[in-house]
Amino acid sequence: MRVAALAATSTGGAAVDSLQEFSIGATVEIKQDDGRCLAYVHNLQPAGYIVTSADTAIRPVIAFSFKNNFDFVESKSNVLLHLVQADMKARLRLAAESGSQGNDPLIQDNIKQWENR
């Protein structure tokens, strides 16, 4: 339930009337071709999902829906899956580049987002 609350508050307001209606079911990793975890999809019950980063240098909540389920089927038409994969690859690459230059303010803010949850 903490992940659902995180998603609702991370966007500046609750996206649903009551988070009590949801529970977290299975959590599934979204991986790169090399097997490295890019993100986690927390499936919600009765419906919905929350995508969280696999790295604290990136903001915790990447995407969410409290109405639709996440489609894991690998196909050209699965825009959400491909968008999350491409976005997380780019974010991880930029975080690695920025992290090598010292205390990047954006990365520090992202880490605080994780710590404050």
C-alpha positions in Angstrom: 0.0 0.0 0.0 3.0 2.3 0.6 3.8 2.2 -3.1 0.2 3.2 -4.0 0.3 6.1 -1.6 3.7 7.1 -3.1 2.3 7.2 -6.6 -0.7 9.2 -5.6 1.3 11.8 -3.7 4.2 12.0 -6.2 2.1 13.7 -8.8 0.9 16.4 -6.4 -2.5 14.9 -5.5 -4.4 11.7 -5.1 -5.4 10.2 -8.4 -8.2 8.1 -6.7 -10.7 8.8 -4.0 -9.4 6.2 -1.7 -6.2 4.2 -1.7 -7.8 1.8 0.7 -9.4 0.2 -2.4 -6.0 -1.2 -3.6 -3.6 -3.8 -2.6 -0.3 -4.8 -4.2 -0.2 -8.1 -6.0 2.8 -9.4 -7.9 5.9 -7.3 -8.6 7.5 -7.9 -11.9 10.9 -6.7 -13.1 11.4 -4.9 -16.5 14.8 -5.9 -17.7 17.3 -4.8 -20.3 18.6 -7.2 -22.9 21.6 -7.9 -20.6 19.3 -8.9 -17.7 19.9 -5.8 -15.7 16.7 -4.5 -13.9 15.4 -1.2 -15.3 12.2 -0.9 -13.2 9.7 -2.7 -11.2 6.0 -3.0 -12.0 3.8 -3.4 -8.9 0.5 -4.8 -10.0 -2.4 -3.5 -8.0 -5.6 -5.3 -7.1 -8.3 -5.0 -8.2 -6.7 -3.2 -11.2 -3.8 -0.9 -11.9 -0.1 -0.8 -11.6 2.8 1.4 -10.4 6.1 1.5 -12.1 9.1 2.3 -9.9 12.7 2.9 -10.6 15.3 0.2 -9.8 17.8 2.9 -8.9 17.6 5.6 -6.2 19.3 8.1 -8.4 16.0 8.2 -10.4 12.7 9.4 -9.0 10.8 6.6 -7.4 7.5 6.6 -9.4 7.9 6.4 -13.2 4.3 5.7 -14.2 1.0 4.5 -12.7 -2.6 3.8 -13.4 -5.3 3.0 -10.9 -7.7 1.8 -13.7 -5.7 -0.2 -16.3 -3.3 -3.1 -16.0 0.2 -3.1 -17.3 0.7 -5.2 -20.4 3.8 -7.2 -20.4 3.4 -8.8 -23.8 6.4 -8.1 -26.0 5.0 -6.7 -29.2 5.5 -3.7 -31.5 2.2 -2.3 -30.4 3.0 -2.3 -26.7 3.9 1.3 -26.5 3.9 1.6 -22.7 6.4 -1.3 -22.3 8.7 0.1 -24.9 8.4 3.6 -23.5 9.3 2.5 -20.0 12.3 0.5 -21.3 13.7 3.4 -23.4 13.0 6.0 -20.8 14.7 4.0 -18.0 17.7 3.2 -20.1 18.1 6.9 -20.9 17.6 7.9 -17.2 20.1 5.3 -16.0 22.7 6.4 -18.5 22.3 10.1 -17.6 22.4 9.3 -13.9 25.6 7.3 -14.3 27.2 10.2 -16.3 26.0 12.8 -13.8 27.0 10.7 -10.8 30.6 10.6 -12.0 30.8 14.3 -11.8 30.1 14.6 -8.0 27.0 15.7 -6.2 24.5 16.4 -9.0 21.5 18.3 -7.4 18.9 16.4 -9.4 20.3 13.1 -8.3 20.4 14.3 -4.7 16.8 15.4 -5.0 15.8 12.0 -6.4 17.5 10.2 -3.5 15.6 12.4 -1.0 12.4 11.4 -2.7 13.2 7.8 -1.9 14.2 8.6 1.7 11.1 10.6 2.4 8.7 7.8 1.5 
